[in-house]
Amino acid sequence: MSYELLILLFIIATLAGFIDSIAGGGGLLTVPALLAVGLPPASALATNKLQSCGGSFSASLYFIRQHMVDLKQQKWAIMFAFIGSAVGTLSVMHVQADFLKLLLPILTIGVGLYFLLSPTIGENDRKSRFSFIQFALIPALAIGFYDGFFGPGAGSFYALAYITLAGFNLTKATAHTKVLNFTSNLAGLLFFIIGGEVIWSIGLVMLVGQFIGARLGAKMVIAKGRKLIRPMLITVSTLMSIKLIYENFF
């Protein structure tokens, strides 16, 4: 691959990392880019997992250092998100994901509408509906499975779960979302590595871009908070829905 294409992929990964650390949906940019430069679908998905690990790790590390995430408190959610993603990655090798492709636009439209029609959502912390164990066993495990099985929009689903079920404000939910995102990305990546599908030269270049972009995005989350995250979530959910509807039906 030419240096020009690698530089272009680096720039795309940087932008995707920035967007992903705020609202999720960075894969909207990176997966089509990897397919466009000629990678087979399996290699594109595997390489995307590698580079997205760079972004989610960068954002997670920043949020943890800013004391926005308590890893001890989230240990069960992290564990079950990993297990869910591992099972999802193994399942996708044996089950067709066509049903999810049809269902996903409805889910992402629902997320976008929820944030659009709830202007005060995530404004303040609220009483949690789930204990830490319940959160780990239900939404963390289920969304982890989805992230390993299919992937797009997982960050938005994690954030929505943290707000509605754990009672977190939007900024705090976004910070915790990146930790679970990294966990489920890592689980999926490990199985793709075993399968020999990762294109390391491309993935590592994009990983550096993701790391830089995600760090910038994480800083913006803390600086701007809900004023930035809410419109970004609505925008990303809308764009993702349009893209998936177009791919499925046109």
N, C-alpha and C positions, 0 to 999 in steps of 0.2 A: 504494500500500500504506500502511496506517495506521501511525502511529508505534508503536502498541502491538505490532503484529506485528513491526516492525523490532527493537524492544527484545527481544522474545521470541527472535528469530533470533540476535541478538547474544549473549544468554545461552546459547543452545544451542551456538553456535560456540565460546564461551569454554570450556564444559564439554568439548566435543569436542576442542578443542586440547589441553586438559590430559590427557585420556585418550590421545589420539593420540601425544603426545610420549613417553609412558611405554610403551605397549603396542600402538599402532596401533588401527585400528578406529573412528576418529572419524566416518567416513562413515556408520556405523550410525545416528548421530543426525542428521547434517546433511542427507543426501540425502532421507530420509523427511520431514524438516521442510520442505525446499524444495518437495517434491511436494505436501505437505499445504496449503501456502499458495497453490497453484494454478499453479506453474510447469510447463510441458510437460517431459517426460522429458529431452529433449536440452538444454534450457536449465537444468534442475536439475543435470545432470551437469557442464555447462560452468561454471556459477556455483559449484558445489561445488569444482571444480578451482581457481578463483580464490581462494576463501576458505581452502582447505586449503594453498595456497602460503604464505599468511600464517603459518600455524601451523608448517609444516615449515621455513620460513625462520627464524622466531624461534628455534626449538629448535636448528637447525643453527648459527646465529650464536652462541648461548650456548655450545654444546659446543666450537666452534672457539676461542672466546675463553678457554675453560677449558683449552685445549691437550689436549683429548681426541680431536681429529681432526687428522690431518696431511693437508692438502689435496694437497700435492705427492705424497704416497704413494698417495693415492686418485684421482689424476687420470684413470687409465684406467678405473676403475670408474665414475666420474662421467660420463665421455664416452660409455661404452657403455650406461649406464642411460638417458642422454638419447636416444641413437640408438634403443634398443629401444622406449622410450616413444613416440617420434615414429612409428616404423613401426607400433606397436600402435594408436595413435590413428587413423592413416590406414586401417589394416585394418578397424577396427570399423565404418567407414563403408560397407564393402562385404561384410562377413561377419556372419552372425547369431551372437550370443554365447550361444545357447541351450545348447550343449554345456557351456560353462564354468559356466553357472548350475547344471547338474546335478552337475558335477565338484567345484565349489568347496566345498560342505559337507563332502565327504570329505577334502579337503585341509586345511581349517581344523580339523576334528576330529582329524586326524593331528597337526597342530602342537600343539593343546592337550594331547593324550595324551602327546606326546613330552616336553613340559615337565613334565606331571604325574607321569609314570613315571620321570623322570630328575631326582631331587631335587638332584643335584650338578652338573647341566648348567650351564655358564657360570660356575662358581664361580671358576675361575682361567683365565688364558691357557694355551693349549695350542699344540703345534706345528702350523703351518699345513699343510694338505694341498695348497693351491693357491698358485702364485706370484701376484703382483699382476695380471699379464696374464691368466693363466688365470681368475682370479676375475672379471675384467672381461668376458672373452669368453663365459663360461658363465652363472653365476648373475646377475651384474649386468645383462647383456644380456637374459636370459630373463625375469627378474622385472620389468625395465623395460618390456619388451614387454607383459607381463601387466598392469602398472599402466596403461599407455596403452590397452590393449584392453578391460579390464574393471575392475580396480582394488581391490575389497574384499580386505583381508587382506594387501596387498602389504608393509606394514610388518613384519608377523609373518614373512613369507617372507624378507625381507631380513635380519632379525635371526637367523633360524635358519641362513641361509647363512653369515653372518659367524661364528657360533659353531661350526658343524660343519665348515666348509671353510676359514675363515681362522684358526680357533683363538682367536677373541677371547673374553674373558669377557663376561657378559651386559650389564654396564653399558657397556662399550666398544662392544659390538655395537649397543646401542640408540642411542648417540651417532652412530655411523657410518650407521646405518639412516636417521636423519633427513636426513642430507646427500643420500643417494640418493633418499629420498622426495621431497625438494624438487626434485631434478633431474628425476625422472620426472613430477612434478606440473607443473613449468614447461613441459616439452616438450608435454604434453597440452594445457595451457592455451593455448599459442601457436596451436595448430591450431584450438581452439575459438574463439579470438578472430578468426582469419581467417574462420571459418564464421559469425561474427556471432551466436553463441548465448549469449554471456555477458550476464547482467543485472547491469550494473555497480553500480547503486545498492544492490541487496541484497548483492551479492558483496563490496563494499568495507566495508560495515557489519560483515558477518560476518568479514571478514579481520582487522579490528581486534580482534574478540573472540578469534579464533584466535590472534593474535599474543600477546595477554595470557595466555590459557590455556596455550599451549605454553611460554611462558617460565616460568610457575609449575611446570608439569610437568617441564621440564628441570632445574630446581633440585631438585625432589624426587628425580629420577633420581640426581643426584650425592649428595644427602644420604642417601637410603635404599638406593640401589643394588639389588642382586639381591633383597633381602627384599621390595621393593615390585614390581619388574618381573615376576618369575616368576608370582606369583598374578594380577597384572593380565593378563598374556599368556594364562594359562589361562582366566580369566574371559571376556575379550574373544573368544577363539577359540570358546568354548562358546556365548556369546550369538550370535555371528555365524553359527555352524552352525545353531542353532535357528531363527534368523530366515530363513536361506536355505532350509532344509528346509520350513518353513511356507509360504514364498512359492512354492516349486516344486511342492509336492504337495497343499497344502490351500487 
